[in-house]
Amino acid sequence: MLELAGVARRPLFSDRGRFAVTGLLAAFLDGLLFEVLMSYGASLALSHIAGFFAAATLHYWFISRPRLLYDLAGYSRWTEFGRFLVVCMLTLSVRGGILAVLIQAWHIPPIAAILPAIAATAVILYLGSVFYVVPAGHSTTPSVDADWRTASFGIIAFVILLRLIYIGVAQLIPDEAYYWNYAQHMDLSFYDHPPMVAWLIWLGTSIFGNSEFGVRVGAFLCGLITMGYLFALTRNLYDSATGIRAVLLLAILPFFFATGALMTTDAPLVAAWAATLYYLERALIANQGRAWLGVGIAFGLGILSKYTLGLVGIAALVFVIIDPVARRWLRHPYPYLAVLLALLLFSPVIIWNMEHGWMSILFQSGRARGIGDNEFGLFELILHFAVLLTPAGLLAAAIALLPGTDQNNNSSICRRHLFIMVFTGVPLAIFLILSIFDTQRFHWTGPLWLMALPAMAWMMGKTRSFSGSPTISDRVTAAWKPTILACLVSYAIALHYLVLGFPGIPYQGIYKGFPEHYFWRQATAGIEQIVENTRRQTGQEPIVVGMSKWSVATVLTFYNRGKPMEIRSRNMFGDSGAMYELWYPSESPTTRPVILVGMWQDNLECTRNSIEIGSMLVDPGPVRELAIVEDGKPLRGVYYRVAHGYLGKQYQQISPKCAEGKHT
């Protein structure tokens, strides 16, 4: 059924000597064109893309020589060409990431860095051509499981490689930098999240330094842990072949792809969620008493990551109540010991909240309903599902959760399906109900779909019956192939664009909000220059204030590679600042210069409470925009405003102009 692979059945090129000569010529052409373009001042992106496509063209000329295999395989040269383009885009992304690591992170000269990049290009193009592009020379029809298994191994390996390459060169998003700041102020817990993300970042940066890789390596490892537990869970519920397909879905679906690469609270949460589900299945379905120890540890570590894992606890209680076999555990001590173990692991958060007036618990309790806009958000929530899972994934999840999907009255199979439905349906029902009264953030529901992945993977392996017209399930299964390819190519293009870009494609004007939240390494260098100029002009050390809740202040702190800047957040002007309200609760009036920095112009003029910021400053200057340019290519703009002192929050004044602008 699938054409994504077929490793054991694809013959290698018969004329290996000719292929080797062609490969060497392509590598030579690649390296020569790269060096020539770089010597003439071309950008790294243009040089390596031009060299790559020259080599790829020569490679394709070789593999597309006339063959009778087209007729035997039953598809055209255009199909082969389309497949080759897919392989090229995936190869280009890996190659660009390798170059970025070698040149930007390891500071290897381009003339040397291109050599391993060319070697990687040759290997990936060869494997892609043999296993995907070139048609098989016989018509043996493989089983569905064999097709998916072969494809899954290759795709999972590619996704892991892509993550490993790019986590160290893609710049941090503000959320990651904020959690890195957690690790610089280590504590038992924090105002807006439990401490697990800070602990992982502290461990990663202790080994690999304050770098993007050091921050994100914990997320990468959490992604591998999630894969392991999901495979084991799915194997227990179905079989190993279904387990491999479940890991494939975990690798390519947007939400789970991101959590394995970005160091946010969702990374350890998803790993703990998968582990908790695995041990709960062993305890509730397989009736293994020792599994409750794993439940307690996994659940305790999970709520140290994010309080959302409490939904799994609610689902477990529901399952125990409605399932007669599982209900017997209420008479045993093991579940209660698991609860005590989880509470013991969670005790740092309890202690911190006791010392801080339960502020974190109260804050998260207030967010439990949603973001606070009191609007009907059900349709928006469903749209978020489609973004997190892709439309094909959402349809597959809906079908997999329908009663009677297994079409088997065996009691063990019925309990298995009940387990999947309860541990997906209970958290889902809670979010659906809450969305009626308030809007939910798009990523909050992501982890709950973990329990649906085994059933979705099982559906993928079902053989279509050709006795009648295709069912909806058949159509969804058929949609997985283009969905997987679209996801892979999208990730590859997006990562290359973020790190190296593409010639002729700008960063500004593509998507509002993207450049403002990215390219902070270059923006911070520009702010450092403004700080240095102000320091020379005034003879005093400026105070830099990030005019957002925490985003601006925290990324400026992470990317401050020059002379250390004294950085504060907007709570200095009476607005909320999350953990900055605890780290820097107040600022005394001063005659030192103050430099406000923000993503948007109005952030430097008014607070969210319609208070004019200038009323708290001494001789504030106008808001100016600093254009951030690299290698002649505009990246973004950043706004700043210089004042000659700070008067204090007691000078707050509500401005009619600010109120009017807020209303508008």
C-alpha positions as CSV (number, residue, x, y, z in Angstrom):
1,M,0.0,0.0,0.0
2,L,2.6,2.5,1.0
3,E,5.3,3.7,-1.4
4,L,7.2,5.5,1.4
5,A,9.7,2.6,1.5
6,G,10.3,-1.0,0.9
7,V,13.9,-1.5,2.1
8,A,14.2,-5.3,1.8
9,R,12.7,-5.3,-1.7
10,R,14.5,-2.5,-3.5
11,P,17.6,-3.5,-5.4
12,L,20.7,-1.4,-5.2
13,F,21.9,0.2,-8.4
14,S,23.2,-2.5,-10.7
15,D,26.0,-0.4,-12.2
16,R,27.7,0.5,-8.9
17,G,30.9,1.6,-10.5
18,R,29.1,4.1,-12.7
19,F,27.1,5.3,-9.7
20,A,30.4,5.8,-7.7
21,V,31.9,7.9,-10.5
22,T,28.7,10.0,-10.9
23,G,28.6,10.5,-7.2
24,L,32.2,11.7,-7.1
25,L,31.6,14.1,-10.0
26,A,28.5,15.4,-8.2
27,A,30.4,15.9,-5.0
28,F,33.2,17.7,-6.8
29,L,30.7,20.0,-8.6
30,D,28.9,20.7,-5.3
31,G,32.1,21.7,-3.5
32,L,33.5,23.7,-6.4
33,L,30.3,25.7,-6.9
34,F,30.0,26.3,-3.1
35,E,33.6,27.6,-2.8
36,V,33.3,29.8,-5.9
37,L,30.1,31.5,-4.7
38,M,31.4,32.0,-1.2
39,S,34.6,33.6,-2.6
40,Y,32.5,36.1,-4.5
41,G,30.6,37.1,-1.3
42,A,27.4,35.1,-1.7
43,S,25.5,34.1,1.4
44,L,25.9,30.7,3.0
45,A,22.4,29.8,2.1
46,L,22.7,30.7,-1.6
47,S,26.1,29.0,-1.9
48,H,25.1,25.7,-0.4
49,I,21.7,25.6,-2.1
50,A,23.2,26.2,-5.5
51,G,25.9,23.6,-5.0
52,F,23.4,21.1,-3.7
53,F,21.0,21.5,-6.6
54,A,23.8,21.2,-9.1
55,A,24.9,18.0,-7.6
56,A,21.3,16.7,-7.2
57,T,20.6,17.4,-10.9
58,L,23.6,15.3,-11.9
59,H,22.5,12.6,-9.5
60,Y,19.0,12.6,-10.9
61,W,20.3,12.4,-14.4
62,F,22.0,9.2,-13.5
63,I,19.1,7.5,-11.6
64,S,16.5,8.5,-14.2
65,R,18.1,6.8,-17.2
66,P,15.5,4.8,-19.3
67,R,14.5,1.6,-17.5
68,L,11.8,-0.9,-18.1
69,L,11.0,-0.8,-14.3
70,Y,8.6,2.1,-14.9
71,D,6.1,-0.2,-16.7
72,L,6.7,-2.9,-14.1
73,A,6.1,-0.6,-11.2
74,G,3.1,1.0,-12.7
75,Y,3.9,4.7,-12.4
76,S,5.4,7.5,-14.5
77,R,8.6,9.4,-14.6
78,W,6.7,12.4,-13.1
79,T,5.9,10.3,-10.1
80,E,9.6,9.5,-9.7
81,F,10.5,13.2,-10.2
82,G,8.1,14.2,-7.5
83,R,9.6,11.7,-5.1
84,F,13.0,12.9,-5.9
85,L,12.0,16.5,-5.1
86,V,10.8,15.3,-1.7
87,V,14.1,13.6,-1.0
88,C,15.9,16.7,-2.1
89,M,14.0,19.0,0.3
90,L,14.6,16.6,3.2
91,T,18.3,16.3,2.3
92,L,18.7,20.0,1.9
93,S,17.4,20.6,5.4
94,V,19.7,18.1,7.0
95,R,22.7,19.5,5.0
96,G,21.8,23.1,6.0
97,G,21.5,22.1,9.6
98,I,24.9,20.4,9.5
99,L,26.5,23.5,8.0
100,A,24.9,25.7,10.6
101,V,26.2,23.5,13.4
102,L,29.7,23.4,12.0
103,I,30.0,27.1,11.1
104,Q,27.8,28.9,13.6
105,A,28.1,26.7,16.6
106,W,31.5,25.0,16.2
107,H,33.1,28.0,14.3
108,I,34.6,25.7,11.6
109,P,35.6,27.6,8.4
110,P,33.0,27.1,5.5
111,I,35.7,25.6,3.3
112,A,36.1,22.8,5.7
113,A,32.5,22.6,6.9
114,I,31.2,21.9,3.4
115,L,33.0,18.5,3.2
116,P,31.0,16.6,5.9
117,A,27.9,18.3,4.6
118,I,28.6,17.0,1.1
119,A,29.2,13.5,2.5
120,A,25.9,13.6,4.3
121,T,24.2,14.8,1.1
122,A,25.6,11.9,-0.8
123,V,24.5,9.3,1.8
124,I,20.9,10.7,2.1
125,L,20.4,11.1,-1.6
126,Y,21.6,7.6,-2.2
127,L,19.4,6.0,0.4
128,G,16.4,8.1,-0.6
129,S,16.9,7.1,-4.2
130,V,17.3,3.4,-3.5
131,F,14.5,3.1,-0.9
132,Y,11.9,5.7,-2.2
133,V,12.6,7.2,-5.6
134,V,13.7,4.3,-7.8
135,P,10.8,1.8,-8.6
136,A,11.0,-1.8,-7.5
137,G,11.9,-4.2,-10.2
138,H,9.1,-6.7,-9.4
139,S,5.5,-6.7,-8.4
140,T,5.6,-8.6,-5.1
141,T,3.0,-7.0,-2.9
142,P,4.2,-6.5,0.7
143,S,2.0,-6.7,3.7
144,V,0.5,-3.6,5.2
145,D,2.5,-4.1,8.4
146,A,5.8,-4.6,6.5
147,D,5.2,-1.5,4.4
148,W,4.4,0.7,7.5
149,R,7.2,-0.8,9.5
150,T,9.8,0.0,6.9
151,A,8.5,3.5,6.4
152,S,8.2,4.1,10.1
153,F,11.8,3.2,10.9
154,G,13.2,5.6,8.2
155,I,10.9,8.5,9.1
156,I,11.4,8.2,12.9
157,A,15.2,8.1,12.4
158,F,15.0,11.2,10.1
159,V,12.9,13.1,12.6
160,I,15.3,12.3,15.4
161,L,18.2,13.4,13.2
162,L,16.5,16.6,12.3
163,R,15.8,17.5,15.9
164,L,19.3,16.7,17.0
165,I,20.8,18.9,14.3
166,Y,18.6,21.9,14.7
167,I,18.1,22.2,18.5
168,G,21.5,23.6,18.8
169,V,21.3,26.3,16.0
170,A,17.7,27.5,16.0
171,Q,17.4,30.5,18.3
172,L,15.4,30.2,21.5
173,I,11.8,31.4,21.5
174,P,10.9,33.7,24.5
175,D,9.3,30.8,26.4
176,E,12.5,28.8,26.4
177,A,14.5,31.8,27.5
178,Y,12.1,32.4,30.3
179,Y,12.5,28.9,31.6
180,W,16.3,29.3,31.2
181,N,15.9,32.2,33.6
182,Y,14.1,29.9,36.0
183,A,17.3,27.9,36.0
184,Q,19.3,31.0,36.8
185,H,17.1,31.6,39.9
186,M,16.7,28.0,41.1
187,D,14.0,27.4,43.6
188,L,11.6,24.7,44.7
189,S,8.9,26.0,42.3
190,F,7.9,29.1,40.5
191,Y,4.9,31.4,40.1
192,D,3.5,30.1,36.8
193,H,4.9,26.6,36.6
194,P,6.4,23.7,38.6
195,P,10.2,23.3,38.6
196,M,10.9,20.3,36.3
197,V,11.6,22.4,33.2
198,A,14.1,24.5,35.2
199,W,15.8,21.4,36.6
200,L,16.2,19.9,33.1
201,I,17.6,23.2,31.7
202,W,20.0,23.5,34.7
203,L,21.3,20.0,34.0
204,G,21.6,20.5,30.3
205,T,23.4,23.9,30.6
206,S,25.7,22.6,33.3
207,I,27.0,20.0,30.8
208,F,26.7,21.9,27.5
209,G,26.9,25.5,28.7
210,N,24.4,28.4,28.2
211,S,23.7,27.5,24.6
212,E,20.6,26.6,22.6
213,F,21.7,23.0,22.7
214,G,22.2,23.0,26.5
215,V,18.7,24.5,27.0
216,R,17.0,22.0,24.6
217,V,18.8,18.8,25.1
218,G,16.4,17.9,27.9
219,A,13.5,18.3,25.5
220,F,15.3,16.0,23.0
221,L,15.7,13.3,25.6
222,C,12.1,13.7,26.8
223,G,11.1,13.1,23.2
224,L,13.0,9.8,23.2
225,I,11.6,8.8,26.5
226,T,8.1,9.4,25.2
227,M,8.8,7.3,22.1
228,G,9.9,4.4,24.3
229,Y,6.9,4.5,26.7
230,L,4.4,4.9,23.8
231,F,5.9,2.0,22.0
232,A,5.7,-0.2,25.1
233,L,2.1,0.9,25.8
234,T,0.9,0.3,22.3
235,R,2.7,-3.1,22.2
236,N,0.9,-4.1,25.3
237,L,-2.5,-3.0,24.0
238,Y,-2.0,-4.3,20.4
239,D,1.3,-5.6,19.0
240,S,4.8,-4.4,18.1
241,A,3.9,-3.5,14.5
242,T,1.2,-1.2,15.8
243,G,3.7,0.2,18.4
244,I,6.1,1.2,15.6
245,R,3.3,3.0,13.8
246,A,2.3,4.8,17.0
247,V,5.8,6.1,17.4
248,L,5.7,7.2,13.7
249,L,2.6,9.3,14.5
250,L,4.3,10.7,17.6
251,A,7.3,11.7,15.4
252,I,5.3,13.5,12.7
253,L,2.2,15.1,14.3
254,P,2.9,18.8,14.8
255,F,2.3,19.0,18.6
256,F,4.5,16.1,19.4
257,F,7.2,17.0,16.9
258,A,7.5,20.4,18.6
259,T,7.6,19.0,22.2
260,G,10.5,16.9,21.3
261,A,12.5,19.9,20.1
262,L,11.4,22.9,22.2
263,M,12.3,23.1,25.9
264,T,8.9,24.1,27.3
265,T,6.9,22.6,30.2
266,D,5.2,20.4,27.6
267,A,8.3,18.4,26.9
268,P,8.7,16.7,30.3
269,L,4.9,16.7,30.7
270,V,4.4,14.6,27.5
271,A,7.1,12.2,28.6
272,A,5.6,11.8,32.1
273,W,2.1,11.5,30.6
274,A,3.2,8.6,28.4
275,A,5.0,6.9,31.3
276,T,1.9,7.3,33.6
277,L,-0.3,5.8,30.9
278,Y,2.0,2.9,30.5
279,Y,2.1,2.1,34.2
280,L,-1.6,2.6,34.6
281,E,-2.2,0.1,31.7
282,R,0.1,-2.4,33.5
283,A,-1.8,-1.9,36.8
284,L,-5.4,-1.6,35.6
285,I,-5.4,-3.9,32.5
286,A,-2.6,-6.3,33.2
287,N,-3.3,-6.4,37.0
288,Q,0.4,-5.9,38.0
289,G,0.6,-4.6,41.5
290,R,4.2,-3.5,41.1
291,A,3.1,-1.1,38.3
292,W,1.6,1.2,40.9
293,L,5.1,2.1,42.0
294,G,5.7,3.3,38.4
295,V,2.4,5.2,38.5
296,G,3.3,7.1,41.6
297,I,6.8,8.1,40.3
298,A,5.6,9.0,36.8
299,F,2.6,10.9,38.0
300,G,4.7,12.7,40.6
301,L,7.3,13.8,38.1
302,G,4.5,14.8,35.7
303,I,2.9,17.2,38.1
304,L,6.4,18.6,38.8
305,S,6.3,19.4,35.1
306,K,2.8,20.8,34.6
307,Y,-0.4,20.6,36.6
308,T,-2.3,19.4,33.6
309,L,-1.3,15.8,34.3
310,G,-3.9,15.9,37.1
311,L,-6.4,15.2,34.3
312,V,-4.9,11.7,34.1
313,G,-5.6,11.2,37.8
314,I,-9.2,12.1,37.2
315,A,-9.4,9.7,34.3
316,A,-7.9,6.9,36.4
317,L,-10.5,7.5,39.1
318,V,-13.3,7.3,36.5
319,F,-11.9,4.1,35.0
320,V,-11.6,2.4,38.4
321,I,-15.2,3.4,39.2
322,I,-16.8,2.1,35.9
323,D,-14.6,-1.0,35.3
324,P,-15.5,-3.9,37.7
325,V,-12.1,-5.6,37.4
326,A,-10.2,-2.4,38.1
327,R,-12.5,-1.5,40.9
328,R,-10.9,-4.3,43.0
329,W,-7.8,-2.1,43.4
330,L,-9.8,0.2,45.7
331,R,-9.4,-2.6,48.3
332,H,-5.7,-2.8,47.9
333,P,-3.0,-0.5,49.4
334,Y,-1.0,-0.1,46.2
335,P,-3.0,2.8,44.6
336,Y,-2.9,4.7,47.9
337,L,0.8,4.2,48.2
338,A,1.1,5.5,44.6
339,V,-0.8,8.6,45.6
340,L,1.5,9.1,48.6
341,L,4.6,8.7,46.5
342,A,3.3,11.2,44.0
343,L,2.6,13.7,46.8
344,L,6.1,13.1,48.1
345,L,7.6,14.0,44.8
346,F,5.3,17.0,44.5
347,S,6.2,18.3,47.9
348,P,8.7,20.9,46.6
349,V,5.8,22.7,44.9
350,I,3.7,22.4,48.1
351,I,6.5,23.8,50.2
352,W,7.1,26.7,47.8
353,N,3.4,27.6,47.7
354,M,3.2,27.5,51.5
355,E,6.1,30.0,51.7
356,H,4.5,32.3,49.0
357,G,0.9,32.4,50.0
358,W,-0.2,29.6,47.6
359,M,0.3,32.1,44.7
360,S,1.1,29.5,42.1
361,I,-1.9,27.3,43.0
362,L,-4.1,30.3,43.0
363,F,-2.7,31.5,39.6
364,Q,-3.2,28.2,37.9
365,S,-6.6,27.8,39.5
366,G,-7.6,31.0,37.9
367,R,-6.3,29.8,34.5
368,A,-8.2,26.5,34.8
369,R,-11.2,27.9,33.0
370,G,-9.2,29.4,30.1
371,I,-7.4,32.6,29.1
372,G,-10.0,34.8,30.8
373,D,-11.9,36.3,27.8
374,N,-15.2,34.7,28.8
375,E,-16.0,33.9,25.2
376,F,-17.4,30.8,23.5
377,G,-14.3,28.9,22.3
378,L,-15.6,25.5,21.3
379,F,-15.2,26.0,17.5
380,E,-11.7,27.5,18.1
381,L,-10.8,24.6,20.2
382,I,-11.7,22.1,17.5
383,L,-9.7,24.1,15.0
384,H,-6.7,23.8,17.4
385,F,-7.2,20.1,17.4
386,A,-6.8,20.1,13.6
387,V,-3.6,22.2,14.0
388,L,-2.1,19.9,16.7
389,L,-3.0,16.7,15.0
390,T,-3.4,17.6,11.3
391,P,-6.9,17.2,9.8
392,A,-6.2,13.5,9.0
393,G,-5.0,12.9,12.5
394,L,-8.1,14.5,14.0
395,L,-10.4,12.4,11.9
396,A,-8.4,9.3,12.7
397,A,-8.6,10.1,16.4
398,A,-12.4,10.6,16.2
399,I,-13.0,7.3,14.3
400,A,-10.6,5.4,16.6
401,L,-12.5,6.5,19.7
402,L,-15.9,5.6,18.4
403,P,-17.6,2.7,20.3
404,G,-17.3,-0.6,18.4
405,T,-14.2,0.3,16.4
406,D,-12.6,-3.0,17.4
407,Q,-15.7,-5.0,16.3
408,N,-14.9,-7.7,18.9
409,N,-16.8,-8.7,22.0
410,N,-13.8,-10.3,23.7
411,S,-13.7,-8.9,27.3
412,S,-10.0,-8.1,27.2
413,I,-10.5,-6.2,24.0
414,C,-13.5,-4.3,25.4
415,R,-11.5,-3.3,28.4
416,R,-8.6,-2.2,26.2
417,H,-11.0,0.0,24.2
418,L,-12.6,1.3,27.4
419,F,-9.1,2.2,28.7
420,I,-8.3,4.2,25.6
421,M,-11.7,6.0,25.6
422,V,-11.6,7.0,29.2
423,F,-8.0,8.2,29.3
424,T,-8.6,10.2,26.1
425,G,-12.3,11.1,26.6
426,V,-12.2,12.4,30.2
427,P,-9.5,15.1,29.6
428,L,-11.1,15.9,26.3
429,A,-14.6,16.3,27.8
430,I,-13.2,18.6,30.4
431,F,-11.6,20.9,27.8
432,L,-14.7,20.8,25.6
433,I,-16.9,21.9,28.6
434,L,-14.5,24.6,29.6
435,S,-14.3,25.9,26.0
436,I,-18.0,26.7,26.2
437,F,-17.3,29.4,28.8
438,D,-13.8,30.5,27.9
439,T,-11.1,30.2,25.2
440,Q,-8.5,27.6,25.8
441,R,-4.9,28.0,24.7
442,F,-4.2,26.0,21.5
443,H,-1.5,23.7,23.0
444,W,-3.1,22.8,26.3
445,T,-5.0,19.8,24.9
446,G,-1.9,18.4,23.1
447,P,-0.9,15.7,25.6
448,L,-4.3,14.2,26.0
449,W,-4.0,12.8,22.4
450,L,-1.2,10.5,23.5
451,M,-3.7,7.8,24.5
452,A,-5.4,8.0,21.1
453,L,-2.2,7.3,19.2
454,P,-2.3,3.5,19.8
455,A,-5.8,3.2,18.4
456,M,-5.0,5.5,15.5
457,A,-1.9,3.4,14.7
458,W,-4.0,0.2,14.8
459,M,-6.4,1.7,12.3
460,M,-3.5,2.5,10.0
461,G,-2.6,-1.2,9.8
462,K,-6.1,-2.4,8.8
463,T,-6.3,-3.8,5.3
464,R,-9.0,-2.2,3.2
465,S,-11.8,-4.4,2.0
466,F,-12.3,-4.0,-1.8
467,S,-15.7,-5.6,-1.9
468,G,-17.5,-2.2,-1.8
469,S,-16.9,1.5,-1.9
470,P,-14.2,2.8,0.5
471,T,-15.3,3.8,4.0
472,I,-14.4,6.9,5.8
473,S,-11.8,4.9,7.7
474,D,-10.3,3.7,4.4
475,R,-10.1,7.3,3.2
476,V,-8.5,8.5,6.4
477,T,-5.9,5.7,6.2
478,A,-5.2,6.6,2.6
479,A,-4.7,10.3,3.7
480,W,-1.8,9.3,6.0
481,K,0.8,9.1,3.2
482,P,0.4,12.6,1.9
483,T,-0.1,13.9,5.4
484,I,3.2,12.4,6.6
485,L,5.1,13.7,3.5
486,A,3.6,17.2,3.9
487,C,4.6,17.3,7.6
488,L,8.1,16.1,6.9
489,V,8.7,18.6,4.1
490,S,7.1,21.4,6.1
491,Y,9.3,20.8,9.1
492,A,12.4,20.5,6.9
493,I,11.7,23.8,5.0
494,A,10.7,25.6,8.2
495,L,13.8,24.7,10.1
496,H,16.1,25.6,7.2
497,Y,14.2,28.9,6.8
498,L,14.7,29.7,10.5
499,V,18.4,29.0,10.6
500,L,19.8,29.8,7.1
501,G,16.8,31.2,5.2
502,F,16.2,30.9,1.5
503,P,17.6,33.4,-1.1
504,G,14.9,35.9,-2.2
505,I,12.5,35.0,0.6
506,P,12.2,37.7,3.3
507,Y,11.6,37.3,7.0
508,Q,9.6,40.4,7.4
509,G,6.0,40.5,6.1
510,I,5.5,36.8,5.8
511,Y,3.7,36.3,9.1
512,K,3.0,39.0,11.6
513,G,4.5,38.2,15.0
514,F,7.1,35.7,13.7
515,P,10.1,38.0,13.4
516,E,9.1,39.9,16.5
517,H,9.5,36.7,18.6
518,Y,12.6,35.5,16.8
519,F,16.1,36.7,15.9
520,W,16.7,37.9,19.4
521,R,20.4,37.1,19.1
522,Q,20.9,39.8,16.5
523,A,18.4,42.1,18.2
524,T,20.2,41.9,21.5
525,A,23.5,42.8,19.8
526,G,21.8,45.9,18.5
527,I,20.4,46.8,21.9
528,E,23.9,46.2,23.4
529,Q,25.2,48.9,21.0
530,I,22.5,51.3,22.1
531,V,23.4,50.6,25.8
532,E,27.1,51.2,25.1
533,N,26.4,54.5,23.3
534,T,24.2,55.7,26.2
535,R,26.8,54.6,28.7
536,R,29.4,56.7,26.9
537,Q,27.2,59.7,26.6
538,T,26.0,59.8,30.2
539,G,28.8,58.1,32.1
540,Q,26.3,56.0,33.9
541,E,25.1,52.4,33.6
542,P,21.7,52.2,31.9
543,I,18.8,50.1,33.1
544,V,17.3,48.1,30.3
545,V,13.6,47.3,30.7
546,G,11.9,44.6,28.6
547,M,8.4,45.9,28.0
548,S,6.5,42.7,28.0
549,K,5.4,40.3,30.7
550,W,8.7,38.4,30.5
551,S,9.5,37.7,26.9
552,V,11.7,40.7,26.0
553,A,13.6,40.8,29.3
554,T,14.3,37.1,29.3
555,V,15.6,36.8,25.8
556,L,17.8,39.9,26.2
557,T,19.3,38.2,29.3
558,F,20.0,35.0,27.5
559,Y,21.6,36.6,24.4
560,N,23.5,39.2,26.3
561,R,26.9,38.2,25.1
562,G,28.6,41.6,25.5
563,K,29.1,43.5,28.7
564,P,26.3,42.3,31.1
565,M,23.3,44.6,31.0
566,E,21.1,45.3,34.0
567,I,17.7,44.1,32.7
568,R,14.3,44.4,34.3
569,S,10.7,43.8,33.2
570,R,7.6,45.9,32.8
571,N,6.5,45.3,36.4
572,M,8.8,48.3,37.0
573,F,5.9,50.4,35.6
574,G,3.1,48.6,37.5
575,D,2.2,46.0,35.0
576,S,2.4,42.2,35.5
577,G,5.8,40.6,35.2
578,A,5.3,37.0,36.3
579,M,8.5,35.7,38.1
580,Y,10.1,39.1,37.6
581,E,7.8,40.4,40.3
582,L,9.6,38.1,42.7
583,W,13.1,38.4,41.2
584,Y,13.0,42.2,40.9
585,P,9.9,43.3,42.9
586,S,10.6,47.0,43.0
587,E,13.0,49.7,41.6
588,S,13.8,52.9,43.5
589,P,13.7,56.2,41.7
590,T,17.0,56.9,39.9
591,T,18.7,59.4,37.7
592,R,20.4,56.6,35.7
593,P,19.3,56.3,32.1
594,V,16.5,53.9,31.4
595,I,16.2,52.2,28.0
596,L,12.8,50.6,27.2
597,V,12.8,47.7,24.7
598,G,9.7,46.2,23.1
599,M,8.4,44.2,20.2
600,W,5.7,46.7,19.4
601,Q,5.7,50.5,19.6
602,D,2.6,50.8,21.9
603,N,4.3,48.6,24.5
604,L,6.7,51.5,25.1
605,E,4.0,54.2,25.4
606,C,1.2,52.7,27.5
607,T,0.6,49.8,30.0
608,R,-2.3,47.5,29.6
609,N,-4.1,49.6,32.3
610,S,-4.0,52.7,30.1
611,I,-1.2,54.2,32.2
612,E,1.2,56.5,30.3
613,I,4.7,55.1,30.8
614,G,6.3,58.5,30.1
615,S,4.7,59.9,33.3
616,M,7.1,57.7,35.3
617,L,10.2,58.6,33.4
618,V,12.6,61.6,33.4
619,D,12.7,63.4,30.1
620,P,11.6,60.4,28.0
621,G,12.6,60.4,24.3
622,P,10.5,59.3,21.4
623,V,10.0,55.7,20.5
624,R,12.4,54.6,17.8
625,E,12.7,51.5,15.7
626,L,16.0,49.7,15.3
627,A,16.3,47.8,12.0
628,I,18.0,44.5,12.5
629,V,19.9,43.5,9.4
630,E,22.3,40.6,8.8
631,D,24.4,40.1,5.6
632,G,22.3,42.8,4.0
633,K,19.0,40.9,4.7
634,P,16.4,42.6,7.0
635,L,15.5,40.3,9.8
636,R,13.2,42.3,12.0
637,G,12.7,45.6,13.9
638,V,12.9,46.2,17.6
639,Y,11.6,49.3,19.3
640,Y,13.4,51.3,22.0
641,R,13.0,54.5,24.0
642,V,15.7,56.3,26.1
643,A,14.9,58.3,29.2
644,H,17.2,60.1,31.6
645,G,15.8,58.6,34.8
646,Y,13.0,56.8,36.6
647,L,10.6,58.6,38.9
648,G,8.8,55.5,40.4
649,K,5.4,53.9,40.2
650,Q,3.9,56.6,42.5
651,Y,3.8,58.9,39.4
652,Q,1.4,56.7,37.4
653,Q,-1.2,58.6,35.4
654,I,-4.0,57.2,33.4
655,S,-3.9,58.7,30.0
656,P,-7.0,59.3,27.9
657,K,-4.9,58.7,24.8
658,C,-3.8,55.3,26.1
659,A,-7.4,54.4,27.0
660,E,-8.6,55.4,23.6
661,G,-5.8,53.3,21.9
662,K,-6.6,50.3,24.1
663,H,-10.3,50.5,23.1
664,T,-9.3,50.8,19.4
